[in-house]
Amino acid sequence: LAIAIGPLLNIIFDVKPQAIQLSDQLSHQLQPITAKKMPLTIRVPAAKHTENARTPDDIYIQIDQYQRVTSSDKLVPYLTRLYNNESWSIVNSAMLTGAANNRQLHIFRHKTSGQRIAQLQWFQVGDWQTSSIATAKLLQVPALILGKNHFMIITLQATCTTNNCDQTITRLKNSESLTLRSQGN
């Protein structure tokens, strides 16, 4: 039903995308890095603006920003598995709830080396945040109607120092609010 409603509303409202200046979301005090330095490469469609940085306590951050250019573009691009499942497997997943919003936590294990990576990831569609790709796709409809032509994938990663990754998860939780600027446009 939602899949049919989106295109119908787009025809009815004929919402023209309003380009906005995509700005850095990360603190300038963080050390800039390249995407190749992320512990686990994030597989995302080509973004209009990407930032990568590392905190002093080795939290790696990637923010990919998107916006529509033409009326036929999707605000939320086609997203599937955002990691290489031939090299990595998810050994644990949890939904972290907090004051801000729910965040999806995954613990990945490299299939040959056994290295473990903790990852906290969520999506921002206009003014809304979610950890679900399906929900992000649904949220693009009200976002576009309200003229919110902005989508972000926010990923925080760190290498686990123990098998259960407890200390690393705590570091990820503590870094979220310290490293990101206001999530507004």
Secondary structure, DSSP 8 states (H G I E B T S, - for coil): -HHHHHHHHHHHH------------B-TTSEE--GGGSSS-------SEEEEEE-TT--EEEEEEE--SSTTS-SS-----SS-TTTEEEEEEEEE--SS--EEEEEEEETTT--EEEEEEEEEETTEEES-HHHHHHHHHHHHHTT---EEEEEEEEE-SSTT-HHHHHHHHHHHHHHB-----
